[in-house]
């Protein structure tokens, strides 16, 4: 009877390993399908809505220009404040 229990334990382990293998393959298959879906949706977007892509592109360019201006202004302000601090130090040491 002990052999029968051992065989049952082995069967359970083998069954669990098969289930894990199936989960792994199913997950890998789903990841592959996600990739195919992304490619398909990208193609649909390009073919179906070229105007939408142009609008998105222009919007991104506009936002990039805004960020560039904000960054330049921030840097100028930072340099101006740093220069004032240097002048204060010079005045204090003179």
C-alpha positions as CSV (number, residue, x, y, z in Angstrom):
1,X,0.0,0.0,0.0
2,X,3.0,2.3,0.6
3,X,3.9,2.0,-3.0
4,X,0.5,3.0,-4.1
5,X,0.8,6.2,-1.9
6,X,4.2,7.0,-3.4
7,X,2.8,6.6,-6.9
8,X,0.0,8.9,-6.0
9,X,2.5,11.5,-4.7
10,X,4.5,11.2,-7.9
11,X,1.4,11.5,-9.9
12,X,0.4,14.7,-8.1
13,X,3.8,16.2,-8.5
14,X,3.8,15.4,-12.2
15,X,0.3,16.8,-12.6
16,X,1.3,20.0,-10.8
17,X,4.4,20.4,-13.0
18,X,2.2,19.9,-16.1
19,X,-0.2,22.6,-14.8
20,X,2.8,25.0,-14.3
21,X,4.1,24.3,-17.7
22,X,0.7,25.0,-19.2
23,X,0.5,28.3,-17.3
24,X,3.9,29.3,-18.6
25,X,3.0,28.4,-22.2
26,X,-0.4,30.2,-21.9
27,X,1.3,33.3,-20.5
28,X,4.0,33.3,-23.2
29,X,1.2,32.8,-25.9
30,X,-0.7,35.8,-24.4
31,X,2.4,38.0,-24.5
32,X,2.9,37.1,-28.1
33,X,-0.7,38.0,-28.8
34,X,-0.2,41.3,-27.1
35,X,2.7,42.0,-29.4
36,X,0.6,41.1,-32.5
37,X,-2.3,43.2,-31.2
38,X,0.0,46.2,-30.7
39,X,1.3,45.9,-34.3
40,X,-2.2,45.5,-35.7
41,X,-3.5,48.5,-33.7
42,X,-0.5,50.6,-34.9
43,X,-1.2,49.7,-38.5
44,X,-4.9,50.6,-38.0
45,X,-4.0,53.9,-36.5
46,X,-1.6,54.8,-39.4
47,X,-4.0,53.7,-42.1
48,X,-7.3,54.9,-40.6
49,X,-6.3,58.2,-39.0
50,X,-3.4,59.9,-40.6
51,X,-5.0,63.2,-39.5
52,X,-5.0,62.0,-36.0
53,X,-1.3,61.2,-36.1
54,X,-0.5,64.6,-37.6
55,X,-2.5,66.3,-34.9
56,X,-0.8,64.2,-32.2
57,X,2.6,65.0,-33.7
58,X,1.9,68.7,-33.8
59,X,0.6,68.7,-30.3
60,X,3.8,66.9,-29.1
61,X,5.9,69.5,-30.9
62,X,4.0,72.4,-29.3
63,X,4.4,70.8,-25.9
64,X,8.1,70.3,-26.5
65,X,8.5,73.9,-27.5
66,X,6.7,75.0,-24.3
67,X,8.9,72.8,-22.2
68,X,12.0,74.1,-23.9
69,X,10.9,77.7,-23.2
70,X,10.1,76.9,-19.6
71,X,13.5,75.2,-19.2
72,X,15.4,78.1,-20.7
73,X,13.5,80.6,-18.4
74,X,14.2,78.4,-15.4
75,X,17.9,78.2,-16.3
76,X,18.2,81.9,-16.8
77,X,16.5,82.5,-13.4
78,X,18.8,80.0,-11.8
79,X,21.9,81.7,-13.3
80,X,20.7,85.1,-12.3
81,X,20.2,84.0,-8.7
82,X,23.6,82.3,-8.7
83,X,25.2,85.5,-10.1
84,X,23.6,87.6,-7.3
85,X,24.9,85.2,-4.7
86,X,28.4,85.5,-6.2
87,X,28.1,89.3,-6.0
88,X,27.0,89.1,-2.4
89,X,30.0,86.9,-1.6
90,X,32.3,89.3,-3.4
91,X,30.9,92.2,-1.5
92,X,31.3,90.4,1.8
93,X,34.9,89.4,1.2
94,X,36.0,92.8,-0.1
